[in-house]
Amino acid sequence: ATLASDVDAMLKLATKEKADKMRAAQKDPEFPKMLEMIKAFEPAQVRVLSGRSDATRAELQIDGKEADGSAMTGVVKLVMEAGGWRIENISTKSKM
């Protein structure tokens, strides 16, 4: 959703708190630039390696490639909200 600049899809995948912040940010004339910056930090390819969950929280271990082709690893934290899994946080780091 992020790489496609599909803000509506991004809002559906985010927690309510993050979606509310994004809706407010959309009113800022600088929002298109902010979105481009977010896209620049988004991995170009992602593969889920493993995960664990309970009824309300999940955590996925991922790896993939950054936009520049370098390898990356990361963690995606999800929460169950409004009947579906929503992204709470994504943290990645480049492999050296």
Buried (B, 14 or more C-beta within 10 A) or exposed (E): BBEEEEBEEBBEBBBEEBBEEBEEEEEEEEBEEEBEEBEEEBBEEBEEEEEEEEEEEBBBBBBBBBBEEEEBBBBBBBBBBEEEBBBBEBEBEEEE
